[in-house]
Amino acid sequence: MSEATYHIPVMLEQAIEGLNINPNGVYVDLTFGGGGHSRAILDKLSNEGELYAFDKDEDAIQNTINDERFCLIHDDYSNVSKNLRLYRKTKVNGILADLGISSHQIDEVLRGFSINKTAPLDLRMDRRTSLTAADIINTYDKEQLKQIFKEYAEVSNAGFLADRIVRQREQKAIGTTSDLVEIMRPLALKGRENKYFAKVFQALRIEVNDEIRNLEKMLAQCEDLLVSGGRLVVISYHSLEDRLVKNVLRSGNIKGEIQKDFFGAVISPYKVITRKPLEATAEEQERNSRSRSAKMRVGEKI
């Protein structure tokens, strides 16, 4: 499958510029997908440079690049340090993470990522894991569902949605994407139904794949991995992700707790390169609608 068919890389030029690539350096692409960002990084590397990429989706592994400077690792990026140690790499010059799901995952009907196609309620990025969206919808209690929809979807009627799901599943198990959409439909604003559906599917996807905890684990490892002057570039797609990245770059910790030295200067392992998050250009947003919610932050290891 071609890169363009699998996934169009988001904010490609800004990402490469943000990495400030040393041609002889060691780089990590934590979200390989269709390989678009990886190929652009390889174009900037000399014969001495190296690129290690990660993806937990078995479909993405089929897109590997035949290049002696490249290594693709089939694992979640939360295990980045452990995997790199296997290759005797403890320090790298740059790390890139595009946290969005790929076009392929959305378009592959049986994965259940699309709100517009009937499919099993799956939403697993790594099909080696067991928990699916159907498991969550049919087994979590009302308070658990409410918390997921409130925290991960930020919908105002999370309690009503949780209650409606619990009542519906008492009559019949909720097994498909269409089943869930029909349950949600009366709770969505007229004319904005798809936005509401997408938010709820996002919440379920985050829970199924443990995305927030894995992102926290990954960000905590980047500080030790990067050499002084190395760059961390992260592209996020919703406020929860962006807040975590912002906190880490500003303060060095997930909670964003600022620590200051004797003179009142903020102590952080990073110099923030992007005071405000970068967004895709109007041209890119027109060409690729999935870039419209993207926000990029860049930090440089001090």
C-alpha positions as CSV (number, residue, x, y, z in Angstrom):
1,M,0.0,0.0,0.0
2,S,1.4,3.4,-1.0
3,E,2.1,6.1,1.7
4,A,-0.5,8.4,0.2
5,T,-3.2,5.7,0.3
6,Y,-2.3,4.6,3.8
7,H,-2.0,8.1,5.4
8,I,-1.1,11.7,4.4
9,P,1.5,12.9,6.9
10,V,0.3,16.0,8.8
11,M,2.4,19.2,9.0
12,L,5.3,17.4,7.3
13,E,7.5,20.5,6.6
14,Q,6.9,22.0,10.0
15,A,7.8,18.7,11.7
16,I,11.1,18.4,9.8
17,E,12.0,22.0,10.5
18,G,11.1,21.5,14.1
19,L,13.5,18.5,14.4
20,N,16.4,20.7,13.2
21,I,18.0,17.6,11.8
22,N,21.7,16.8,12.3
23,P,22.5,14.7,9.2
24,N,24.7,12.3,11.3
25,G,22.3,12.1,14.2
26,V,20.0,9.4,15.6
27,Y,16.3,10.1,15.3
28,V,13.1,8.4,16.4
29,D,9.6,8.5,14.7
30,L,7.3,7.2,17.4
31,T,4.2,6.9,15.2
32,F,5.3,5.4,11.9
33,G,1.9,4.9,10.2
34,G,2.4,5.2,6.4
35,G,6.0,6.3,6.8
36,G,5.6,9.8,5.4
37,H,7.5,11.5,8.3
38,S,10.1,8.8,8.4
39,R,10.9,9.1,4.7
40,A,11.3,12.9,5.1
41,I,13.7,12.4,8.0
42,L,15.7,9.9,6.0
43,D,16.0,12.4,3.2
44,K,17.8,14.7,5.6
45,L,20.2,12.1,7.0
46,S,23.7,11.2,5.8
47,N,24.9,7.6,5.5
48,E,26.0,7.9,9.2
49,G,22.5,8.9,10.4
50,E,20.0,6.5,11.8
51,L,16.2,6.4,12.2
52,Y,14.2,4.1,14.5
53,A,10.5,4.1,14.1
54,F,7.7,2.6,16.2
55,D,4.1,1.4,15.5
56,K,1.9,-1.0,17.4
57,D,-0.5,-1.5,14.4
58,E,0.4,-4.6,12.4
59,D,-0.9,-3.0,9.3
60,A,1.6,-0.1,9.6
61,I,4.4,-2.6,9.9
62,Q,3.7,-3.6,6.2
63,N,4.9,-0.1,5.2
64,T,8.5,-0.6,6.3
65,I,11.2,1.2,4.4
66,N,14.1,-0.7,2.9
67,D,17.0,1.4,4.0
68,E,20.1,0.3,6.0
69,R,19.7,3.5,8.2
70,F,16.2,2.5,9.2
71,C,14.7,0.2,11.8
72,L,11.0,-0.3,12.4
73,I,9.9,-1.7,15.8
74,H,6.5,-3.3,16.3
75,D,5.6,-1.9,19.7
76,D,3.8,0.9,21.5
77,Y,5.8,4.1,21.9
78,S,5.4,3.9,25.7
79,N,8.2,1.2,25.5
80,V,10.6,3.4,23.5
81,S,13.5,3.4,26.0
82,K,13.4,-0.4,26.5
83,N,13.4,-1.1,22.8
84,L,16.2,1.4,21.9
85,R,18.4,-0.2,24.6
86,L,18.1,-3.4,22.7
87,Y,19.9,-1.6,19.8
88,R,22.4,0.0,22.2
89,K,20.9,3.4,21.8
90,T,20.5,5.4,25.0
91,K,20.7,8.9,23.5
92,V,19.1,10.4,20.4
93,N,19.1,13.7,18.6
94,G,15.4,14.1,17.9
95,I,12.0,12.5,18.6
96,L,8.8,13.0,16.6
97,A,5.3,11.8,17.6
98,D,2.2,12.4,15.5
99,L,-0.6,11.3,17.8
100,G,-3.4,11.1,15.3
101,I,-4.9,7.9,14.0
102,S,-4.1,7.1,10.4
103,S,-6.4,7.5,7.4
104,H,-6.0,3.7,6.9
105,Q,-7.4,3.0,10.3
106,I,-10.4,5.1,9.7
107,D,-11.0,3.8,6.2
108,E,-10.5,0.1,7.2
109,V,-14.2,-0.7,7.9
110,L,-13.7,-3.6,10.2
111,R,-11.5,-1.6,12.6
112,G,-14.6,0.3,13.7
113,F,-13.0,3.8,13.7
114,S,-15.5,5.4,11.3
115,I,-18.8,6.7,12.5
116,N,-20.2,6.5,9.0
117,K,-19.8,2.7,8.4
118,T,-21.4,-0.2,10.1
119,A,-18.7,-2.4,11.8
120,P,-17.9,-4.2,15.0
121,L,-17.2,-1.8,17.9
122,D,-13.5,-2.5,18.0
123,L,-11.3,0.6,18.0
124,R,-8.1,-1.3,18.9
125,M,-4.9,0.2,17.4
126,D,-3.0,-3.0,18.4
127,R,-5.1,-6.0,17.7
128,R,-2.9,-8.1,19.9
129,T,-4.7,-6.6,22.9
130,S,-8.1,-7.9,24.1
131,L,-10.2,-4.9,25.3
132,T,-12.5,-3.5,22.6
133,A,-15.0,-0.7,22.5
134,A,-17.8,-3.2,22.7
135,D,-16.4,-4.5,25.9
136,I,-16.4,-1.0,27.4
137,I,-19.9,-0.2,26.2
138,N,-21.4,-3.4,27.4
139,T,-19.6,-4.0,30.7
140,Y,-18.5,-0.6,32.3
141,D,-20.9,0.7,34.8
142,K,-22.8,4.0,34.4
143,E,-20.3,6.1,36.4
144,Q,-17.3,4.6,34.5
145,L,-18.9,5.4,31.2
146,K,-19.9,8.9,32.4
147,Q,-16.3,9.6,33.4
148,I,-14.9,8.5,30.1
149,F,-17.3,10.6,28.1
150,K,-16.8,13.6,30.3
151,E,-13.0,13.5,30.5
152,Y,-12.1,12.2,27.0
153,A,-15.0,13.5,24.9
154,E,-15.8,16.6,26.9
155,V,-19.5,16.3,26.1
156,S,-21.9,18.2,28.4
157,N,-24.4,15.4,28.6
158,A,-22.1,12.6,29.5
159,G,-24.4,11.4,32.3
160,F,-27.4,11.2,30.0
161,L,-25.4,9.3,27.4
162,A,-24.1,6.8,30.0
163,D,-27.6,6.2,31.3
164,R,-29.0,5.7,27.8
165,I,-26.3,3.2,26.9
166,V,-26.9,1.2,30.1
167,R,-30.7,1.1,29.6
168,Q,-30.3,0.0,25.9
169,R,-27.8,-2.8,26.7
170,E,-30.2,-4.3,29.2
171,Q,-32.5,-5.1,26.3
172,K,-29.8,-6.1,23.8
173,A,-26.0,-6.1,23.6
174,I,-24.5,-3.1,21.7
175,G,-22.3,-4.6,19.1
176,T,-21.8,-2.3,16.1
177,T,-20.8,1.2,15.4
178,S,-24.3,1.8,14.0
179,D,-25.9,0.5,17.2
180,L,-24.0,3.1,19.2
181,V,-24.7,6.0,16.7
182,E,-28.4,5.4,16.9
183,I,-28.2,5.4,20.7
184,M,-26.4,8.8,20.6
185,R,-28.5,10.4,17.9
186,P,-31.2,11.9,20.2
187,L,-28.6,13.5,22.4
188,A,-26.7,15.3,19.6
189,L,-27.4,18.9,18.5
190,K,-29.3,19.0,15.2
191,G,-26.9,19.7,12.4
192,R,-23.9,18.9,14.6
193,E,-24.5,15.2,15.0
194,N,-21.3,14.0,13.4
195,K,-19.1,16.2,15.7
196,Y,-20.8,14.7,18.7
197,F,-20.5,11.1,17.4
198,A,-16.8,11.7,16.6
199,K,-16.1,13.0,20.2
200,V,-17.7,9.9,21.8
201,F,-15.8,7.6,19.5
202,Q,-12.6,9.5,20.3
203,A,-13.3,8.9,24.0
204,L,-13.8,5.2,23.5
205,R,-10.7,4.9,21.4
206,I,-8.6,6.7,24.1
207,E,-9.9,4.2,26.7
208,V,-9.5,1.1,24.5
209,N,-5.9,2.0,23.7
210,D,-5.0,3.5,27.1
211,E,-3.7,6.5,25.1
212,I,-3.3,9.1,27.9
213,R,-1.3,6.8,30.2
214,N,0.8,5.6,27.3
215,L,1.4,9.3,26.2
216,E,2.5,10.2,29.8
217,K,4.9,7.2,29.9
218,M,6.4,8.2,26.6
219,L,6.8,11.8,27.4
220,A,8.5,10.9,30.7
221,Q,11.2,8.9,28.8
222,C,12.0,11.6,26.2
223,E,13.9,13.8,28.6
224,D,16.5,11.1,29.3
225,L,16.7,10.0,25.7
226,L,17.5,13.4,24.1
227,V,21.0,14.8,24.0
228,S,21.5,18.4,24.9
229,G,20.2,20.4,21.9
230,G,18.0,17.5,20.8
231,R,14.4,18.3,19.7
232,L,11.1,16.8,20.8
233,V,8.3,17.5,18.2
234,V,4.7,16.4,19.1
235,I,1.6,16.8,16.9
236,S,-1.6,16.4,19.0
237,Y,-5.3,16.4,18.0
238,H,-7.3,17.1,21.2
239,S,-6.9,19.3,24.3
240,L,-6.0,16.5,26.7
241,E,-3.0,15.5,24.6
242,D,-1.9,19.1,23.9
243,R,-2.1,20.0,27.6
244,L,0.2,17.1,28.6
245,V,2.7,18.1,25.9
246,K,2.6,21.8,26.9
247,N,3.0,20.9,30.6
248,V,6.1,18.7,30.0
249,L,7.8,21.3,27.7
250,R,7.1,24.1,30.2
251,S,7.9,22.4,33.5
252,G,9.4,19.0,32.7
253,N,6.4,17.1,34.3
254,I,3.0,15.9,33.3
255,K,1.1,18.0,35.9
256,G,2.8,21.3,34.8
257,E,4.0,22.0,38.3
258,I,6.5,24.9,37.9
259,Q,9.7,24.7,39.9
260,K,12.1,27.7,40.3
261,D,15.7,28.1,41.3
262,F,17.0,30.4,44.0
263,F,16.8,33.4,41.6
264,G,13.2,32.7,40.5
265,A,14.0,31.2,37.1
266,V,11.9,28.3,36.0
267,I,13.6,25.0,36.1
268,S,12.8,22.8,33.1
269,P,14.7,20.3,31.0
270,Y,13.4,22.0,27.8
271,K,13.7,25.3,26.0
272,V,10.2,25.9,24.5
273,I,10.7,26.6,20.8
274,T,6.9,27.1,20.1
275,R,5.4,29.6,22.6
276,K,2.1,28.9,20.9
277,P,1.3,25.6,19.1
278,L,1.8,25.6,15.4
279,E,-1.2,24.7,13.2
280,A,-1.4,23.4,9.7
281,T,-1.5,26.0,6.9
282,A,-4.8,26.9,5.3
283,E,-3.7,25.2,2.2
284,E,-2.9,21.9,4.0
285,Q,-6.2,22.1,5.9
286,E,-8.1,22.4,2.6
287,R,-6.1,19.5,1.1
288,N,-6.3,17.3,4.2
289,S,-9.3,17.8,6.5
290,R,-7.7,15.6,9.2
291,S,-5.0,18.3,9.7
292,R,-7.5,20.9,10.9
293,S,-7.4,20.0,14.6
294,A,-3.6,19.4,14.6
295,K,-1.4,21.3,17.0
296,M,2.4,21.0,17.0
297,R,4.7,21.8,19.9
298,V,8.5,21.8,19.9
299,G,10.9,21.7,22.7
300,E,14.7,21.6,22.8
301,K,16.6,19.6,25.5
302,I,18.7,22.0,27.6
